[in-house]
């Protein structure tokens, strides 16, 4: 009996130990996704996993070296395939920046630089995605603004590779400016003004760069109803003194001859059309894609100034005139005239944006004040474009082009042409000298400034098409032809899976003659499975084969993690009632429904991540155990200064956590509010007082002007002004020298432009009339005295009258004879005897 009890206890302990070991193994498998990979290609597509392709190896072939003692899992190092990301730069594609060379003592002129570059040899051969970008890095090019010019990368999936590159704005960088003008009748005055300002425009641009060319083109609209009148006489001259209408004409290709530009503008006649919108999109498309006809240079900053006082037609409007063929985005010019105006529809905004990006052209929309809001919205959808207000006669075109050119050249914004399989995140400290932040844009650059960017490149997936495992894409500044060409080779499979490798064997003597041996494992055909392809889909299972269904490959432990059935040494996992819940893995150790949840969603939802083997696999944008935290810190970036949480907090899961100090307590969405801190109101108060109320130290009463530093141009509004929280406005109020309160609010647009709204009227205290108050008090005292005297006189008069009345009343009531004194007694008394009665 004692022996039976002892054996029973032993069996119970062994069972509990087996269950605990099985649960421990299951947890380890869930933490180590490498163990669930059965082929070499699946293994290396998992971050941090390595594959052992030794033929006599018995352990798990896919393992995580960081979790193994010695990092080899018992496999000979020569049989381990664990590729790392590799980066290589050919010295001939790592030329120094042009400005950097000039600062080292070289002459900064383009000719001297060309002579220096000639010593490096002739231009290299090879192509990139853009072609023009590599010209900037060629040895025969005159300017280098990107360093390096070409990089080779070998990358695994989900392993990030950092790539650092630099940009510098070169001196005397070539500029091609093409002026595209609306020549409908309403622009007649503008054309005449432009013909007189052509030389000034050229001279102004040459002050910025000595290598400058200018061209001129014009447009009206399509020659069909309802855009223009098709009456024969109107097709010849739609208005008095007007030329025949046309779609688009290249009046002058890019040239250094400014006098010819004036003549071309002066000789171009205005025309007319019927509707208000014009065919400007047709003209932009042809001016961009017709490279040879316009004369665009490969290495030059290309500016297209689009001048009009009207709106624009876009894709779909052509149907009104019976034109249904979409615009093909190709050049259709003959004798400098657009030939497909009546054959193809207008291009779409996305087509314009695509061509502008491809040809690296900066579009400047110079439009009148009535149209500026429309073109500002359009500019948001066209990369590298900007807008400016054109005066009624285009008299400010020189200043407008100069300002927009300075704005464009002082900003660098990086873009890339990578495919969807590649993710690139840019970081830079720009010129601040602080820690790099996530951004692809730097502002305030001058000639010679060198800005470094770091691109974090991640291969998110291996394309199904094997030919796409080798790609070349460009990283380049917007609107500049210079670029960094990245030759990417994706490591998506193993060499031992390819015929010709010593670990590849397709002999009938291996794998039961049913499959091939690749990377140390058998690759079985459909219908066969097992370690050596020995099992058929209709066969049974033996005790030996059952060992292959245990993670430890031992005789004990749970079979298929107790969540499946062992068939011929292979686990067939149980099916869940919910078809979306799946148990997977070679030992059924994985599932997609036991991961961490956030707000009732698994891994915070499919947009944030997915459940892989019991652990959340987050998309590149999110992190955290439940993928609940956003990596991108853009939601925390203040629109005022572009700093994370305004520099007063930390970005946690896409939200700002503000700093709380002894004397400073920050709050708000961007930690930009601090009641105890001084704001930026003080920076603008003097100029607002001068520009709005014509007062203060900066106001000159003699000239009725403000100091030259005052260029706020506030919007003056009637009535009481208040801050709009939705627009992130800040309320400011100050008292002037007259103790008058003046109020204004300031905010910033998406383009970081300052906007100030000011209250028109000041709130001044009412003036106190001191003399009036004194006289009033004296008068009040006199009046009060007179009133008291009158009351006293009235009281005494009433009292006297009452006494006199009472006296009169008593006197009237007296009954004694006024002839006798009732007190007087005579000396002799007379008595009468009533009895005698006188007898």
C-alpha positions in Angstrom: 0.0 0.0 0.0 2.8 2.4 0.9 4.6 1.6 -2.4 1.4 2.3 -4.4 0.9 5.7 -2.6 4.5 6.6 -3.3 4.2 5.8 -6.9 0.9 7.8 -7.1 2.6 10.8 -5.6 5.5 10.5 -7.9 3.2 10.3 -11.0 1.3 13.4 -9.7 4.6 15.4 -9.3 5.9 14.2 -12.7 2.6 15.3 -14.3 2.7 18.7 -12.6 6.3 19.1 -13.7 5.5 18.3 -17.3 2.6 20.8 -17.3 4.9 23.5 -15.8 7.6 22.7 -18.3 5.1 22.8 -21.2 3.8 26.2 -20.1 7.3 27.5 -19.7 8.2 26.3 -23.1 5.1 27.9 -24.6 5.9 31.2 -22.9 9.5 31.1 -24.3 8.2 30.3 -27.8 5.8 33.3 -27.5 8.7 35.5 -26.5 11.0 34.2 -29.2 9.3 34.4 -32.7 12.4 32.8 -34.3 11.5 29.3 -33.1 8.3 29.2 -35.1 10.1 29.7 -38.5 10.6 26.5 -40.5 12.5 27.9 -43.5 15.7 29.9 -43.9 14.0 32.7 -45.9 11.2 33.1 -43.2 13.9 33.1 -40.5 16.0 35.9 -41.9 12.9 38.0 -42.6 12.4 38.1 -38.8 14.5 40.6 -37.0 17.4 39.3 -34.9 17.0 35.7 -36.1 19.8 33.4 -37.5 19.6 30.1 -39.3 21.8 27.0 -39.0 22.1 25.1 -42.2 24.4 22.3 -41.0 23.0 19.0 -42.2 23.5 17.1 -39.0 22.1 19.7 -36.6 19.3 18.6 -34.3 18.4 21.8 -32.5 16.0 24.6 -33.6 17.6 25.9 -36.8 16.1 29.4 -36.5 17.2 31.0 -33.3 17.9 34.3 -31.7 21.7 34.6 -31.0 21.1 37.1 -28.2 19.0 34.5 -26.3 21.5 31.6 -26.7 24.7 31.0 -24.8 27.6 31.7 -27.0 25.2 33.1 -29.6 25.4 29.9 -31.7 22.8 27.6 -30.2 25.3 24.8 -30.6 25.7 25.3 -34.4 29.1 25.7 -36.0 29.6 29.3 -36.9 30.5 28.5 -40.5 27.0 27.1 -40.9 25.2 30.1 -39.5 23.6 32.5 -41.9 22.8 35.8 -40.0 23.3 38.7 -42.5 23.6 42.2 -41.2 22.7 45.5 -42.9 25.7 46.8 -45.0 26.4 50.2 -46.3 29.1 51.1 -48.8 30.1 54.4 -50.5 32.3 54.6 -53.5 34.8 57.5 -53.0 34.2 58.8 -56.5 30.5 59.3 -55.5 31.5 61.0 -52.2 32.6 64.4 -53.6 32.9 67.3 -51.3 30.2 70.0 -51.2 30.9 73.0 -53.4 30.7 75.5 -50.6 32.8 73.4 -48.4 35.6 73.4 -51.0 35.4 77.2 -51.5 35.7 77.7 -47.7 38.9 75.7 -47.7 40.6 78.2 -49.9 39.3 77.4 -53.3 37.8 80.0 -55.6 34.1 80.0 -55.3 33.4 80.8 -58.9 31.9 78.0 -61.0 34.7 78.0 -63.6 37.4 77.4 -61.0 35.4 74.7 -59.5 34.9 72.9 -62.8 38.7 72.9 -63.3 39.1 71.4 -59.9 36.5 68.7 -60.6 38.2 67.9 -63.9 41.1 66.6 -61.9 38.9 63.9 -60.5 38.3 62.4 -63.9 35.4 62.3 -66.4 31.8 61.9 -65.4 30.8 58.4 -64.3 28.4 56.1 -66.0 25.3 54.7 -64.4 21.7 55.6 -63.9 19.5 56.5 -61.0 15.8 56.9 -60.6 16.0 60.5 -61.8 19.1 60.7 -63.9 19.5 64.3 -63.3 20.3 63.8 -59.6 23.4 61.8 -60.5 24.7 64.6 -62.6 25.2 66.6 -59.5 27.5 64.0 -58.2 29.4 63.3 -61.3 33.0 64.3 -61.5 32.4 66.6 -64.4 29.6 68.6 -62.8 30.2 72.1 -61.7 28.2 72.1 -58.5 27.8 69.6 -55.7 25.1 70.3 -53.1 24.5 66.8 -51.8 27.1 64.5 -50.1 27.4 61.6 -50.7 26.0 61.2 -54.2 25.5 57.4 -54.3 25.2 54.8 -51.6 24.8 51.0 -51.7 22.7 49.3 -49.0 22.2 45.6 -48.3 19.2 45.3 -45.9 17.2 42.7 -44.0 13.5 43.1 -43.2 12.6 45.2 -40.1 16.2 46.1 -39.3 16.7 49.9 -39.5 19.7 51.4 -41.2 20.8 54.9 -40.5 22.2 57.0 -43.4 23.7 60.4 -42.8 24.0 62.9 -45.6 24.6 66.6 -46.0 23.2 69.5 -48.0 24.7 72.9 -48.7 23.4 75.7 -50.8 26.1 76.4 -53.4 27.1 79.9 -54.4 26.2 81.1 -58.0 24.0 78.0 -58.5 22.4 78.2 -62.0 18.8 79.5 -62.1 16.4 79.1 -65.0 13.3 81.4 -64.7 10.4 80.9 -67.1 7.7 83.5 -66.9 4.3 82.0 -67.9 1.7 84.7 -68.3 -2.0 84.9 -68.9 -2.5 87.1 -72.0 -6.3 87.4 -71.9 -7.5 91.0 -72.4 -7.7 91.7 -68.6 -3.9 91.3 -68.4 -3.0 93.9 -71.0 -1.7 96.4 -68.5 0.4 93.7 -66.8 2.0 92.7 -70.1 3.0 96.3 -70.8 4.4 96.8 -67.4 6.4 93.5 -67.6 7.9 94.5 -70.9 9.5 97.5 -69.1 10.6 95.5 -66.1 12.3 92.6 -67.9 15.8 94.1 -67.7 15.3 95.0 -64.0 14.0 91.5 -63.3 17.1 90.0 -64.9 19.5 92.4 -63.2 17.9 91.6 -59.8 18.2 87.8 -60.3 21.9 88.2 -61.5 22.6 89.9 -58.2 21.7 86.6 -56.6 23.4 84.3 -59.1 25.6 85.2 -62.1 24.4 82.1 -63.9 20.8 83.1 -64.8 18.6 82.5 -67.8 15.0 83.8 -68.5 12.2 82.7 -70.8 8.6 83.7 -71.6 5.4 81.9 -72.5 1.8 82.8 -72.7 -1.6 81.1 -72.6 -5.3 81.9 -73.1 -7.7 78.8 -73.3 -8.9 75.9 -75.4 -10.2 76.9 -78.9 -13.7 75.3 -78.4 -17.0 76.5 -76.9 -17.7 77.5 -74.2 -14.2 78.6 -73.5 -13.8 80.9 -76.5 -16.2 82.2 -79.1 -16.0 80.0 -82.3 -17.6 82.6 -84.5 -15.1 82.8 -87.5 -14.5 86.5 -87.0 -13.9 86.1 -83.2 -11.4 83.3 -83.9 -9.4 85.9 -85.8 -9.9 88.8 -83.3 -12.2 88.2 -80.3 -11.9 91.9 -79.3 -10.6 95.2 -80.5 -6.9 95.1 -80.9 -6.8 91.4 -79.8 -4.8 88.6 -81.5 -6.4 85.2 -82.3 -6.9 83.0 -79.2 -4.7 80.0 -78.6 -4.0 77.4 -75.9 -0.3 77.9 -75.1 2.7 79.4 -76.9 6.3 79.4 -76.0 7.2 83.0 -76.9 10.9 82.7 -75.8 13.0 79.8 -74.7 15.3 80.2 -71.8 18.1 82.6 -72.7 20.6 85.1 -71.3 19.3 87.8 -73.7 17.2 90.0 -71.5 16.7 92.5 -74.3 15.0 89.8 -76.4 12.8 89.0 -73.3 11.6 92.6 -73.3 10.9 92.4 -77.0 9.1 89.1 -76.7 6.8 90.4 -74.0 6.2 93.6 -75.9 5.5 91.7 -79.1 3.1 89.2 -77.6 -0.5 90.4 -78.2 -3.3 89.9 -75.8 -6.3 87.8 -76.8 -9.7 87.1 -75.3 -12.0 84.2 -74.2 -15.5 83.8 -72.8 -15.4 82.3 -69.3 -13.5 83.5 -66.3 -11.2 80.5 -65.7 -8.2 80.2 -68.0 -6.3 77.2 -69.5 -3.3 77.7 -67.3 -3.0 74.0 -66.4 -2.4 73.1 -70.1 0.4 75.8 -70.2 2.0 74.6 -66.9 2.1 71.0 -68.1 3.7 71.8 -71.4 6.2 74.2 -69.9 7.2 71.6 -67.4 7.5 68.5 -69.6 8.8 70.1 -72.8 12.4 70.2 -71.6 14.1 70.7 -74.9 11.7 73.3 -76.2 11.8 75.4 -73.1 15.5 74.9 -72.6 15.6 73.6 -69.0 19.1 72.7 -67.8 19.9 69.5 -66.0 21.7 71.2 -63.1 19.9 74.4 -62.3 17.2 75.6 -59.9 14.2 75.8 -62.1 11.6 78.5 -61.4 8.2 78.8 -63.2 6.4 82.1 -62.5 2.7 81.7 -63.2 1.0 85.1 -63.6 -2.7 85.5 -63.9 -5.7 87.4 -62.5 -8.3 84.6 -63.0 -9.0 81.0 -61.8 -8.1 77.8 -63.7 -9.7 74.9 -65.5 -8.7 71.3 -64.3 -9.4 67.7 -65.3 -13.0 67.1 -66.2 -13.8 70.7 -67.4 -12.9 69.6 -70.9 -16.1 67.6 -71.1 -18.0 70.9 -71.4 -16.3 71.4 -74.8 -16.7 67.8 -75.9 -13.1 66.9 -75.0 -13.1 63.5 -73.1 -9.6 62.2 -73.7 -7.5 62.5 -70.5 -4.3 64.5 -70.5 -1.4 62.1 -71.1 1.2 64.4 -69.5 3.5 64.3 -72.6 5.0 67.2 -74.6 2.9 68.2 -77.6 4.7 71.3 -79.1 5.1 72.2 -82.7 6.6 75.5 -83.7 6.4 76.6 -80.1 2.6 76.1 -80.0 0.6 73.5 -78.0 -1.0 71.2 -80.6 -3.3 69.1 -78.4 -5.3 71.9 -76.8 -8.5 70.7 -78.5 -7.7 67.0 -78.3 -6.9 66.4 -74.6 -8.6 67.4 -71.4 -7.0 69.7 -68.9 -4.5 68.0 -66.6 -5.4 67.3 -63.0 -3.8 68.8 -59.9 -2.1 65.4 -59.1 -0.7 65.2 -62.7 0.8 68.7 -62.3 2.2 67.8 -58.9 3.7 64.5 -60.3 5.4 66.3 -63.2 6.7 69.2 -61.1 8.2 66.7 -58.6 9.7 64.6 -61.4 11.3 67.6 -63.2 12.3 69.4 -60.0 10.6 72.7 -60.8 9.5 75.3 -58.3 6.2 77.0 -59.3 5.6 80.5 -58.1 1.9 81.5 -58.4 1.9 85.3 -58.9 -1.8 86.2 -58.8 -4.0 89.2 -57.9 -5.4 89.7 -54.4 -8.9 88.4 -55.6 -7.4 85.0 -56.5 -4.7 84.6 -53.8 -6.9 82.4 -51.5 -7.6 79.9 -54.3 -4.0 79.6 -55.3 -2.9 79.3 -51.7 -5.1 76.2 -51.5 -3.7 74.9 -54.8 -0.1 75.5 -53.6 -0.7 73.0 -50.7 -1.2 70.2 -53.3 1.8 71.0 -55.5 5.2 70.2 -54.0 7.7 73.1 -53.8 5.2 75.7 -55.0 4.5 79.1 -53.3 2.2 82.1 -53.8 2.5 85.9 -53.9 0.1 88.8 -54.4 0.5 90.5 -57.8 -0.4 94.2 -58.1 -3.0 95.2 -60.6 -0.4 96.2 -63.2 2.3 93.6 -62.2 4.5 96.5 -61.0 5.7 94.5 -58.0 6.8 91.4 -60.0 10.5 92.1 -59.5 10.1 92.3 -55.7 7.7 89.3 -55.7 10.1 87.0 -57.6 13.0 88.1 -55.5 11.2 87.5 -52.2 9.9 84.1 -53.4 13.3 83.1 -54.7 14.9 83.9 -51.3 12.1 82.0 -49.5 12.6 79.0 -51.7 16.4 78.9 -51.6 16.5 79.5 -47.8 14.5 76.3 -47.2 15.5 72.7 -47.9 12.9 69.9 -47.7 14.0 66.3 -48.4 11.9 63.9 -50.3 12.5 60.4 -51.7 11.2 58.2 -54.5 11.2 54.9 -52.5 8.6 52.2 -53.0 6.0 51.2 -50.5 8.3 48.4 -49.3 10.7 50.9 -47.8 10.0 53.4 -45.0 12.2 56.4 -44.5 12.1 58.8 -41.5 14.2 61.9 -41.5 16.0 63.6 -38.5 17.9 66.8 -38.4 19.0 69.5 -35.9 19.1 72.0 -38.8 21.2 74.9 -37.7 20.1 74.9 -34.1 23.0 72.8 -32.7 20.4 70.9 -30.5 19.6 67.3 -30.5 18.1 66.1 -33.9 14.4 66.0 -34.1 12.2 64.2 -36.6 11.9 66.5 -39.6 12.7 66.6 -43.3 12.7 70.4 -43.6 15.1 73.1 -42.5 14.7 76.9 -42.9 16.8 80.0 -42.7 19.7 78.6 -44.8 22.3 80.9 -46.3 25.0 80.2 -48.9 27.6 78.0 -47.4 25.5 76.6 -44.5 25.8 72.9 -44.3 22.8 70.9 -42.9 23.1 67.3 -42.0 20.2 64.9 -42.2 19.9 61.3 -40.9 17.6 59.0 -42.7 16.4 55.9 -40.8 15.6 53.4 -43.6 13.6 50.3 -42.8 12.6 47.5 -45.2 9.1 46.8 -44.2 8.4 43.8 -46.5 9.9 41.8 -49.3 8.0 42.2 -52.5 6.5 39.1 -54.0 8.1 39.9 -57.3 11.7 38.8 -57.0 12.9 41.3 -59.6 11.9 44.1 -57.2 14.4 42.9 -54.6 16.9 45.3 -56.2 15.8 48.9 -56.2 17.3 52.3 -56.7 15.6 55.4 -55.3 16.6 59.0 -54.8 16.7 61.2 -51.8 16.8 64.8 -53.0 15.8 68.3 -51.9 12.5 69.6 -53.3 13.0 71.6 -56.5 16.7 70.7 -56.9 18.1 68.3 -59.3 21.0 67.2 -57.0 20.2 63.9 -55.2 21.6 61.0 -53.3 21.0 57.8 -55.2 20.4 54.8 -52.9 21.0 51.3 -54.5 19.1 48.9 -52.2 19.5 45.2 -52.3 17.0 43.3 -50.2 18.1 40.2 -48.3 14.9 38.2 -48.6 16.2 34.7 -49.0 19.2 32.5 -48.2 22.0 31.4 -50.6 21.6 27.9 -49.5 18.0 27.8 -50.9 19.4 28.3 -54.4 20.8 25.5 -56.7 24.5 25.5 -56.8 25.1 26.1 -53.1 26.8 23.3 -51.2 23.8 23.1 -48.8 21.4 22.5 -51.6 20.8 18.9 -52.7 18.0 17.8 -55.1 19.3 14.2 -55.3 16.6 11.4 -55.0 18.6 9.9 -52.2 17.6 12.7 -49.8 14.2 13.6 -48.3 12.8 10.1 -49.0 13.1 10.9 -52.7 10.1 13.2 -52.4 11.7 16.6 -52.0 14.9 18.6 -52.0 17.3 19.4 -49.1 17.8 23.2 -48.8 19.6 24.9 -45.9 19.6 21.6 -43.9 15.9 20.9 -44.1 13.7 19.1 -46.5 11.4 21.1 -48.7 8.5 18.8 -49.5 6.1 18.9 -52.4 2.4 19.3 -51.9 0.8 16.3 -50.2 4.0 15.3 -48.4 5.4 16.5 -45.1 7.6 15.4 -42.3 11.2 16.0 -41.4 12.2 13.8 -44.4 9.0 14.2 -46.4 8.2 10.7 -45.2 4.6 11.4 -44.3 1.6 11.5 -46.6 -1.5 13.5 -46.0 -3.4 10.3 -45.5 -0.9 8.4 -43.3 -0.9 7.8 -39.5 1.5 8.8 -36.8 4.1 6.8 -34.8 5.7 7.3 -31.5 8.9 8.5 -33.2 7.0 10.9 -35.3 5.1 12.2 -32.3 8.4 13.4 -30.8 8.5 15.9 -33.7 5.4 17.5 -32.3 7.0 18.5 -29.0 9.0 21.7 -28.8 11.8 20.0 -26.9 11.9 17.1 -29.3 11.7 14.7 -26.3 9.5 11.9 -25.2 7.8 14.0 -22.5 6.0 17.3 -22.6 2.8 18.5 -24.3 2.1 17.4 -27.8 1.4 20.4 -30.1 1.3 22.6 -26.9 -2.0 20.8 -26.1 -3.7 22.9 -28.8 -3.4 20.6 -31.8 -3.2 17.1 -33.2 0.1 15.4 -34.2 -0.2 13.9 -37.7 2.9 12.2 -39.0 5.2 14.3 -36.8 3.6 17.5 -37.8 1.2 19.5 -35.7 -2.2 20.3 -37.1 -3.5 23.1 -34.9 -7.0 23.3 -33.6 -9.6 25.5 -35.3 -11.3 28.1 -33.2 -15.0 28.8 -33.4 -14.2 32.4 -34.5 -12.5 32.1 -37.9 -10.5 35.3 -37.2 -8.8 33.6 -34.2 -6.0 31.4 -35.5 -3.6 29.0 -33.7 -0.3 28.6 -35.6 3.3 27.6 -35.3 5.1 24.3 -35.8 4.1 23.2 -32.3 0.8 25.3 -32.2 2.5 27.5 -29.7 1.4 30.7 -31.4 -1.9 32.5 -31.8 -3.3 35.9 -32.8 -5.7 36.5 -30.0 -3.8 36.5 -26.6 -1.9 39.8 -27.1 -2.3 42.9 -25.0 -5.4 44.9 -25.5 -6.0 48.7 -25.5 -9.4 50.3 -25.3 -11.0 46.9 -26.0 -9.0 46.4 -29.2 -6.3 43.8 -29.7 -3.0 45.6 -30.2 -5.0 48.8 -30.3 -6.6 47.8 -33.6 -5.4 46.7 -37.1 -4.1 50.3 -37.8 -1.7 50.1 -35.0 -0.4 46.5 -35.1 -1.3 42.8 -35.3 -1.0 39.9 -32.9 1.8 37.6 -33.9 2.6 34.6 -31.7 1.0 36.1 -28.6 2.9 39.4 -28.9 1.9 42.6 -30.6 3.8 43.3 -33.8 3.4 47.1 -34.2 3.4 49.0 -37.4 6.4 51.3 -37.9 4.4 54.3 -36.6 3.5 52.8 -33.2 5.2 51.2 -30.3 4.3 49.8 -26.8 3.2 46.4 -25.5 -0.3 47.0 -27.1 1.0 49.3 -29.9 -0.8 52.1 -28.2 1.9 54.7 -28.4 2.5 56.8 -31.6 6.2 57.0 -32.5 5.6 60.1 -34.6 6.1 63.2 -32.5 4.4 65.5 -35.0 1.1 65.7 -33.0 3.3 67.1 -30.1 5.1 69.6 -32.3 4.0 73.2 -31.6 2.7 75.1 -34.7 4.4 78.2 -33.2 8.0 77.1 -33.1 8.0 73.6 -34.4 9.5 72.3 -31.2 8.3 69.2 -29.4 5.8 70.4 -26.8 7.1 73.9 -27.3 10.3 72.7 -25.5 8.4 72.6 -22.2 7.5 69.0 -22.0 7.9 65.5 -23.4 5.9 63.7 -26.0 4.4 60.5 -24.6 2.2 58.4 -26.8 1.5 61.3 -29.1 0.5 63.7 -26.3 2.4 66.3 -24.5 3.3 65.8 -20.8 4.1 69.3 -19.6 6.9 70.3 -17.2 5.9 71.5 -13.8 8.5 73.6 -12.0 8.5 75.7 -8.9 7.8 79.0 -10.7 6.6 77.8 -14.1 3.6 75.6 -14.6 3.1 74.8 -18.3 -0.2 73.6 -19.7 -2.1 73.3 -23.0 -2.1 70.9 -25.9 1.5 71.9 -26.8 2.6 73.0 -23.3 2.5 76.5 -24.7 0.5 78.1 -22.0 2.1 79.4 -18.8 0.2 82.0 -16.7 3.3 82.7 -14.7 5.7 83.0 -17.7 6.3 85.9 -20.0 4.9 85.3 -23.5 5.7 86.8 -26.9 3.2 89.6 -26.5 6.0 91.9 -25.4 7.8 91.5 -28.7 5.0 92.9 -30.8 3.4 95.5 -28.4 5.4 98.5 -29.6 4.8 97.9 -33.3 1.1 97.2 -32.8 0.8 100.5 -30.8 2.5 102.3 -33.7 0.9 100.6 -36.7 -2.7 100.5 -35.3 -2.9 103.5 -33.0 -0.2 105.8 -34.4 1.4 106.3 -31.0 4.5 105.1 -29.0 8.3 105.4 -29.3 8.4 103.9 -32.8 5.9 106.4 -34.3 7.3 109.4 -36.2 4.5 112.1 -36.3 6.4 114.2 -38.8 6.3 111.5 -41.5 3.2 109.7 -40.1 5.2 106.4 -40.3 6.6 103.7 -38.0 10.1 102.4 -37.6 11.4 100.2 -40.4 11.4 97.2 -38.1 7.7 97.3 -37.8 6.4 95.0 -40.6 3.6 93.2 -38.7 0.8 94.5 -40.9 -1.9 93.7 -38.3 -5.5 93.1 -39.2 -7.6 95.9 -37.6 -11.1 94.8 -36.4 -14.0 96.8 -35.0 -15.4 96.0 -31.6 -14.0 94.0 -28.8 -11.5 91.3 -29.9 -11.1 87.9 -28.3 -8.6 85.0 -28.8 -9.8 81.9 -30.7 -8.5 78.8 -29.0 -9.2 76.6 -32.0 -6.7 78.7 -34.0 -4.2 78.7 -31.2 -4.4 82.5 -30.8 -2.8 84.3 -27.8 -4.5 87.4 -26.3 -2.3 90.4 -25.4 -3.2 93.7 -23.7 -1.1 96.6 -22.7 -1.5 100.2 -21.4 0.0 103.2 -23.3 1.3 106.5 -21.9 -2.3 107.8 -21.6 -3.3 104.8 -19.5 -5.4 103.5 -22.5 -5.7 99.8 -22.9 -5.0 98.4 -26.4 -5.7 94.7 -27.2 -4.5 92.3 -29.9 -4.1 88.6 -30.5 -1.3 86.8 -32.4 -1.1 83.3 -34.0 0.7 81.4 -36.7 -0.5 79.8 -39.9 0.5 76.4 -41.2 3.4 78.0 -43.1 4.6 79.7 -39.8 3.5 83.1 -40.9 2.7 85.5 -38.1 -1.0 86.8 -38.1 -2.0 89.6 -35.7 -5.6 90.8 -35.2 -5.8 94.1 -33.4 -8.7 96.0 -31.8 -9.3 99.3 -33.5 -10.3 101.4 -30.6 -8.4 101.8 -27.3 -10.2 101.5 -24.0 -9.3 104.8 -22.3 -10.4 105.9 -18.8 -12.9 108.8 -18.7 -11.4 112.3 -17.8 -12.4 113.7 -14.4 -13.7 117.5 -14.6 -12.0 118.8 -11.4 -13.2 122.4 -11.8 -16.7 121.3 -12.4 -16.6 119.1 -9.3 -15.2 122.0 -7.1 -17.8 124.5 -8.4 -20.5 121.9 -8.0 -19.5 121.2 -4.4 -19.5 125.0 -3.6 -22.9 125.4 -5.3 -24.2 122.4 -3.4 -23.1 123.8 -0.1 -24.7 127.2 -0.8 -27.9 125.6 -1.9 -28.0 123.4 1.2 -27.4 126.5 3.4 -30.1 128.4 1.8 -32.4 125.4 2.1 -31.7 125.2 5.8 -32.3 128.9 6.3 -35.6 128.7 4.5 -36.6 125.7 6.6 -35.6 127.5 9.8 -37.6 130.7 8.7 -40.6 128.6 7.8 -40.5 126.8 11.1 -40.3 130.0 13.1 -43.1 131.7 11.1 -45.4 128.7 11.6 -44.7 128.7 15.3 -45.4 132.4 15.7 -48.6 132.1 13.8 -49.8 129.2 15.9 -49.1 131.2 19.1 -50.9 134.3 17.9 -53.9 132.2 16.8 -54.1 130.6 20.2 -53.9 134.0 21.9 -56.7 135.3 19.7 -58.8 132.3 20.5 -58.4 132.7 24.3 -59.2 136.4 24.0 -62.4 135.7 22.2 -63.5 133.2 24.8 -63.2 135.7 27.8 -66.8 136.6 29.3 -66.0 139.4 31.9 -67.2 142.9 31.3 -64.6 145.2 30.1 -66.2 148.1 32.2 -65.8 146.4 35.6 -62.9 144.9 37.2 -63.9 141.7 38.9 -61.2 142.1 41.4 -62.1 145.6 42.5 -64.2 145.9 45.8 -65.9 149.2 46.7 -65.3 150.7 50.1 -69.0 150.7 51.1 -71.0 147.5 51.0 -74.7 147.4 50.5 -76.8 144.5 51.9 -80.4 143.7 51.2 -82.7 141.9 53.5 -84.6 139.5 51.4 -87.3 139.3 54.0 -88.0 142.8 54.1 -87.6 143.1 50.3 -87.4 146.8 50.4 -90.4 147.6 52.6 
